């Protein structure tokens, strides 16, 4: 599925103030109706009326049985509709929702997230009070633990579980926001026309089956910010995010960090930052070589985890950079 680029110059540069922005909420899912049901229930119980926003649920290549059940769940909300796509991939699904929406903004929430009761109200408030209106908004994603966070989990890596707990507000990539805080698709609102103007979410990024590339959300935010639009974090826009027990394992963490290294290279390439890729390459290569023996430790072990996750990230980075150098 290819997303069409809106080439209307008026649309691409629209930055006027929205006094009451219209919003479509997008929920993408694949065979996870138990989560979707709770997510949609949180959207039913918003502090604003249901007729003040729309919901699009994207069934991303679920099984026929799951898809039929999902359609029944969606039908219980008067402001919700469902579309089905047969090509997997989170970026493909999100782009389908963007085309389905006809509102000023699209608010993305993961199927395993729960919107706080005033989520829509606060999105509208933040957009309305800023002139020009921001192109990108994100906010906290607070954890709902399905199992306790293990003691061995590195504190600096809470973010790889898609957790954002910073309670401030400001423009990303400035001194207003800590550098480790970034926009996550679990709680991401984007100006629809601005998003169409950059070609939507890049379908070379984002989860797609066993391909665990990420940063499709970061790429959109930085690309719009680089074009002169505002990309902001605001602590008033909050969701709660389920953290599956299966993720709280050393093997999952190492795999996640490997793909994050590869995603960093892919995102920098798409943003035209190839110089930055190669400036970091020697350091990443050194870590990959020096810590290579740690790869002999079983993935399920927590021994030397601090070295192993750094090795995993660097190995993903180096492999992606070498593929880039070969033109693949």
N, C-alpha and C positions, 0 to 999 in steps of 0.2 A: 504494500500500500504506500503510495507516494502522497505526501501532503502538498497541496498547492500553495504557492506563495502569493499572498495578496500584494500586488504591485501598485496599488493605488497610493500615490505619494501622500495624499491627505491622511489616509488611514495609517500609513507607516509612521508618520510624525505626530500623530494625535497625542497631545499631552494635556488637554483641557481638564478643568476641575469637574469631578463627578459629585453632585450634591446627593444623589441617591443611586449609586451604581447598581446595575442589574448583575446578578450572579448566577452562574450554573455550577453546581458542585459535581465533580467527577469522581466516581469510585470505580477503579479497575480491579477485576478479580479473575482468578483462575481456580475453579474447584474449591472455593473456601466460603461456602454459603453460611457456615456457622459464624464466621467473623462478619460477613456482610450484613447479616441480620441485625447484629448489635450496632454496627456502624450506622445503618439506616435508621434504627430506632433512636440513636442520638441525634440524627438530623430531623426526625419527626418532632423531637422535644426541644426545639430551639425557642429562644425568647421572641423571635419574630414569627409572623404568620407564615404558613406553608406557601401561600400564594405570592410571597415576596421573594422567593428564589426557586430555582429549578434544580433537579437532580438528574444526572445521566449516569447510569450504571453500564459499564462496558464489560461484557462477558468475553474474556480473552481466551478463546479456544478451549472452553470447558467441555467436559463430556456431555453427551446429550441429556442424560438424566440430571446432572447438576445444572445444566442450562435451563431445563424445564422447571426445576425447583426454584431457581433464581428468578425466573420470570414471575412466578407466583408471589415471591417475596416482594419484588419491586412493585407489583400491581397494587399492593396495599397502601402505597403512598400516592396521593392525588397529584403531586408535583413531580413525580419520578417517571422516567422512561428507561428502557433498556435497549442497547444495541449489541449485536454479537459480531465478532470478527473471528475469522478462522486462522489468521496468521498470528502466532504468539509474539510476545515482546511488550514490555511495559511502555516503551516510547511509541510503538505502533498503536497501542490501546489509547494512550493519552491523546495522540493526534486525532484519532477517530472521534473522541469526545469533543475536542476543540472544534472540529468541523460540524458536529451535531449541535453545539451550543450556538445561540444567537444573542448572547448577552455581552455586556461590557467586559466582564471578568469571568474567568474559570478558576474555581477553587478546588484544588486537588487534595484528596485525603485518601490514605491507604485503606484497604478493606479491613485491616486489622487494627484500625485506629478508632477512637471514640471522640467525637467532637464535644467540647464543653458546651453547656446550654446556650451561652452567648457568643458562640464562634462566629456565626453569620453576622450577628449584630456588630461585633467588634471589627470584622473585616470591613463592613460598610462604613463604620465610624472612622477607621484609620484612613481609608481611601478618601472619604469626604472632607476630612480636616486638613488634607495636604494639597497644595496647589503649586506646581502641577501635580497631578495624581501619580502615584508610583506605578511602575510597570510590573514590579515583583514585590510580593510581601510573603514573609515566612515568620514563623513564631515557634514557641516552645513545643516540643513533643516529649511529654513526661511519661515515664515508664509505668506500665502495668506488668509486674513481674509474674510470669507463669511458673517460675521457680526462682529461688533465691540467687542473687548474683554471687558467684563463687569468690572466696577470699583471694584466689590467685589472679583474678581478672585485673589487668593493668588499669589503674584509675584513669590514665590518660586516654584509654581506648573505649570509654563508655559511648563515645560518639559513633563508633562503628556499629552499634546496636540501634542506630537511628534514634538517639536520645539528644535532645537539646534542652538544657535547663537554665540557660542564662536569662535573667529576668529584666534585662534592659531593652533599650530601643535605639535604633540608629541606622545609618547607611552602611551596608556591607563594604568591606575592603577600605574602610577609613578608620581613623582612631576612635570612632564612636562605638565600634563593635569589636570584641576580641577576635583575633585572627583565626582562632580555632572554631568560631561559630560561623556556620554557613547555612544556606537554604536547603531544606530537605523536602522532597516530594510528598512526604507524609502529611505536610501542612504547608502548602504552597499555592498562593493566589497570583494569577498572571493576567495582565491586560490581554484580552483575546486577540485584538487586532495587532498589537505589538508582537505577540507570539507568532501569528500568521506571517507577519512581515519578515521574520527571520527564518521562516520555513518550518516552524514548530520544533518539537523535540527531535534531536538528531537520532535517527534509528540505528546508527552504529554504536550508540550508547544505551545503557539501561539493561535490566535483566531480561534474558531471553532463554528460557529453558535452563540448561546447564551453563550457559555463558553468563557469568556473574559480573559483567561490566556495570559500573554505576556512574554517577556524576552527570547524568542527563539533566538533572535539575540544576546543578551548579553551572553547567554549560549554558543553559538558557538564561540564568540570572546574570552571569558575567557578560554574555554576549549583548544582552539588552542594556546592561550598565555601561558597557564599552561604547554603545551607540548614543549615549547621552541620557538615557532614562534612569530613573531612580530604582534601586533594589534595596529593600529595607527589611530589617528584623523588627518586630514589635511584640513585646511580651504579653500584650493583651489578647493576642490571637493564639489560643491554646488548644491542643488536642492531647489525648492520652493514647499511648501506643503500646499494644501488646508485645512483649518480648518473649518469644517462644523458648521453652526449655531446651529445645534441640540446638539453639544457638549458643548456649552457655557451656560449650565444650571446646577444648583446645583445638581439635581438628577444624571446627567451624571457624574459629578465630583466625587460624593460619590461612585457611582458604580465602576468607574474606579479605585479609590483608594482602594476599597475593593479587587478587583481582583489583584491589584498590590501587596498588602500584601500577597495574596495567591501565586502569581508568585514568589515573593522573596523566600518563603519557598521551592517551587518546584525547583527553579534554584539552590539554595544552596544544596538541596538534591542531585541533579544530578551531582554537582561538588564535592560531597563527603564532604560537609561542615556541617554535621549534628551537630557538636559541636557548631558552630556559631548559628545555628537555636535555640538551647536550651539555649544558653547564652543570647540571646535577648528575649526569651520567657517571663520571669518574667515581664520585662518592658512592653511588648506588652499586657500581661494579665492585668497588673495594669491599663493601659490606657483604655482597653476594659471595665473593671468593673467600673472605676471611671467616665467615660464619657458615660456610658450606658443610662442615662436619656435623653441624646441629641437625641437618636434614636426616641423619641416620637415626635420630631419636624417634620412637613411635609417635604418630600424630596424636594419639590419645593421652600422651604423657604431659605433665606440666613442668617437667624439668627444663631449666634454662629457657623458660618461655620468653623472657625479655629479649634474649638474643634471637630466638627462633621467629618471633613475629617481625622483628626488623629484617631478618633474612628473607622471610616470605614476601614482605613488601618490596624490598630491593630486587628480589628475583623477578617478581612480576613487572617491575619498572624496567629492568634491564632487557628482559625478553621482548617487551612491547617496543622499546626503543630500537632494538636490533632489527625487529620486523619493519619498523618505520624506516630505518636506514636502508633496508633492502627493497623498500618500495612496496611492501605487502600491506 
